[in-house]
Amino acid sequence: MLLTFRYGLAVMALATFMAFEPPIILGQQRPKPAAGQLQVGDAAPDFALTRLDGQEKVHLKKLQGKPVVLIFGSCT
């Protein structure tokens, strides 16, 4: 039972590592991002969105210091 637990723990650790770290094939380097692309930890660029009532625009810069959640996706 202890051996099964250790194998399970090892598999979970490997799966977690693989989920966050893409595999690197020997002899290859990770591709460098193209100019203008954001990296993890970069500040979000300022942009403006019109409110649902159409009365005004909301700028990301004005929300600095407040919690902001941005969800990009398709709702079909």
N, C-alpha and C positions, 0 to 999 in steps of 0.2 A: 504494500500500500504506500509506503514512504517513497519507493522507487517511482510509482505511478505519479505521485504528487510532484516529485522533482522533474519528471519528464513534462508534465503538464505546465509547470512553472516555467521551464525552459522554452517550451513552445509559445507560451503567452508572451514571454520577454522578446523572443525573436519576432513574433507577429507585431508587437508594438514597435519595435525598432524598424521593421520594414514599412510600417504604415507612415512613419514620420521621416524616414530617410530612404529616398529612392535608391535602388541598387546601382552601383557603379561597376561597369564591366572593366576588367583589367585592361590597362593601356589606354583607357578613355578618360577624358576629363569632363566635368559637368559643363553643359553649354552655358555661355555667359549671356545674361539677359540683353536684349536689344535696347538701344537708347530710348529713354522715355518710359520704360517699364518699372513698376514699383517692386521693391523687395520687401521681405518680411521685416517689420520694424520701421519702415519708412512712414513719414507723416502723409496723411491723405491729402491730395491736392484740393484746393478750394473749388467748389462748384455751387451752383444755385439751382433750386427746384421750385417750381410754382406750387403753392398750396392747393389743396383740393377745392377750396372755395374760389380759387382764381384771383384772390384779392392782392396777394403779395408774393414775393419770392423769399425763400429761406436760404441763406448762405451758410455753408458749413463753417466758415471762419467765425461767424457770430455765435456759434454753438461751442466754441472752444472752452474746455474745462467742464462741460456738461456731458453726461453719458449720451452717446449716439449709437444707434444700431442701424446699420445699412444692410439691406437684404436685396441681393441681385438674383433674379431668377425668373422663371416663367410659371405663371399660374394658368393652366389650361383646364 
